């Protein structure tokens, strides 16, 4: 019996497993997903007030479509032997989908153990528990990218927020398009900015900036930067600056290995690479899972073909900003931008319990956003 193994229980991994199950049909192909947790964590929602609600039980997605879930962490991959080592136990595969995700790049600074984050469910719950019941707190948020802006504007509802960014402008990765809207929103919410600097030390009472200026704070939240899972180092091949494996149009990273989500760098179009977001993780997972199973069953493989690129940033009580294209031209802002953000967050929830619905969604690789 041939065996497809998927490493990772995030968006890419879950949809890879479901897509492989769809291709399997009535064959005896075995599909196993390996991930330590019992839930799919909806990571883009962890900035919200109740992060524990941003989860879906994996068994409600995997069991209906006949995918085995092994609750374990993968420590090693032997591509020559076609074996992964999960909690010390070998699991053999015929095709592997690596979808192990990314992790926050943590700084090597004094007091780093005092930092909070919204990168994991545990981290988001720790932050919320620390601030729960407090009004008038001060929070320092480090990093003014997507995650930093969303947690900063959310926290601004009940306290003072200081946003620290190493670049000389807000939202450096988003470009010029949405920046004026974001600046107006930050002004409206009273969020202070410290640009061209970073946090050099986290003290018991707050943060010390690189120039020596102290900021008294109840919490220092680090959001600056992601890197691919270190498991990518076990797969021979080229990588980008984020540690992602460079894959071909069918998301193959090695003869028997496909990669998807935050561990993979694929061409989104002729001029751009995929970004580490669920917008690309979902279709990458579906493509990689389809191709891993198809490669074993003699079914036609498919090319990765994502929908046109869009972004949407939640700006708390100031609304949101929705952009289209790689130039990130603002299409909607304020209340309309926030409505689209809510719509997108609802859409990332996978269907559960019903096999036919799950498999039907697994077959829809490209879903253009109708805005």
DALINWO-V184622 format. One record per backbone hydrogen bond with DSSP energy under -1.0 kcal/mol. CO is the residue of the C=O (numbers start at 0). NH is the residue of the N-H. E is the energy in kcal/mol with one decimal. If there is no record, write none. Layout:
BEGIN
CO/NH/E, CO/NH/E
END
This chain:
BEGIN
1/29/-2.6, 2/93/-3.1, 2/94/-1.7, 3/31/-2.5, 4/96/-2.7, 5/33/-3.1, 6/98/-2.6, 9/13/-2.8, 10/14/-2.2, 11/15/-1.9, 12/16/-2.3, 13/17/-2.2, 14/18/-2.4, 15/19/-2.3, 16/20/-2.1, 17/21/-1.8, 18/22/-2.0, 19/23/-2.1, 20/24/-1.2, 23/26/-2.3, 29/3/-3.0, 30/67/-2.3, 31/5/-3.2, 32/69/-2.7, 33/7/-2.5, 37/57/-2.4, 39/55/-2.0, 40/42/-2.0, 41/44/-2.4, 42/45/-1.8, 44/47/-1.8, 49/52/-2.1, 50/53/-2.0, 53/41/-2.8, 55/39/-3.4, 56/59/-1.2, 57/60/-1.7, 57/61/-3.0, 58/62/-1.3, 59/352/-3.1, 61/66/-2.3, 62/65/-1.6, 67/32/-3.3, 69/34/-1.9, 69/71/-1.3, 72/86/-2.1, 75/84/-2.8, 77/81/-1.1, 77/82/-2.0, 81/92/-2.3, 82/77/-3.4, 83/90/-2.8, 84/74/-3.0, 84/75/-1.2, 85/88/-1.9, 88/85/-3.0, 90/83/-2.5, 94/4/-2.4, 95/257/-3.2, 96/6/-2.7, 97/259/-2.3, 100/228/-2.4, 102/226/-2.3, 106/108/-1.1, 108/111/-1.6, 109/201/-2.5, 110/113/-2.3, 111/114/-1.7, 115/221/-2.9, 119/123/-2.6, 120/124/-2.6, 121/125/-2.1, 122/126/-2.1, 123/127/-2.4, 124/128/-2.7, 125/129/-2.0, 126/130/-1.9, 127/131/-1.5, 130/133/-2.1, 136/159/-2.9, 137/217/-2.8, 137/218/-1.2, 138/161/-2.5, 139/220/-3.5, 140/163/-3.1, 141/222/-2.4, 144/148/-2.7, 145/149/-2.1, 146/150/-2.4, 147/151/-2.2, 148/152/-2.5, 149/153/-1.4, 150/154/-2.5, 151/155/-1.5, 153/156/-1.3, 154/157/-1.7, 157/135/-2.4, 159/138/-2.6, 160/191/-2.1, 161/140/-2.7, 162/193/-2.7, 163/142/-3.6, 164/195/-1.1, 164/196/-1.6, 166/195/-2.8, 170/173/-1.2, 177/181/-2.3, 178/182/-2.9, 179/183/-2.2, 180/184/-2.1, 181/185/-2.6, 182/186/-2.3, 183/187/-2.5, 184/188/-2.0, 185/190/-2.4, 186/189/-1.0, 191/162/-3.1, 193/164/-2.4, 197/209/-2.4, 200/207/-2.9, 204/216/-2.6, 205/202/-2.1, 206/214/-3.2, 207/199/-2.9, 207/200/-1.5, 208/211/-2.2, 212/208/-3.1, 214/206/-2.3, 218/139/-2.7, 219/115/-2.9, 220/141/-3.4, 222/224/-1.3, 224/104/-2.3, 226/102/-2.5, 228/231/-1.9, 229/232/-1.7, 230/233/-1.8, 231/234/-1.6, 237/245/-2.5, 239/242/-2.0, 241/227/-3.1, 243/239/-1.7, 244/264/-3.3, 247/250/-2.2, 248/303/-3.3, 250/258/-2.3, 251/247/-1.6, 253/256/-1.9, 255/95/-2.4, 256/252/-2.7, 256/253/-1.8, 257/97/-3.1, 260/263/-1.8, 262/244/-3.1, 264/246/-2.0, 265/273/-2.6, 271/267/-2.2, 271/268/-1.5, 274/276/-1.7, 276/280/-2.5, 277/281/-2.1, 279/283/-2.1, 280/284/-2.6, 281/285/-2.3, 282/286/-2.2, 283/287/-3.0, 284/288/-2.7, 285/289/-2.1, 286/290/-2.5, 287/291/-2.5, 288/292/-1.9, 289/293/-3.0, 290/294/-2.3, 292/296/-1.6, 293/297/-1.2, 293/298/-1.6, 308/324/-2.8, 310/322/-2.7, 312/320/-1.9, 314/317/-1.9, 315/318/-1.8, 318/314/-2.9, 319/333/-1.1, 320/312/-2.2, 321/330/-2.9, 321/331/-1.7, 322/310/-1.8, 323/328/-2.1, 324/327/-1.4, 328/323/-2.2, 331/321/-3.2, 333/337/-2.0, 334/338/-2.1, 335/339/-2.0, 336/340/-1.7, 337/341/-2.4, 338/342/-2.4, 339/343/-2.8, 340/344/-2.5, 341/345/-2.0, 342/346/-2.0, 343/347/-1.4, 345/348/-1.1, 351/353/-1.7, 353/357/-2.2, 354/358/-2.9, 355/359/-2.0, 356/360/-2.2, 357/361/-2.0, 360/363/-1.3, 362/364/-1.1, 368/370/-1.6
END
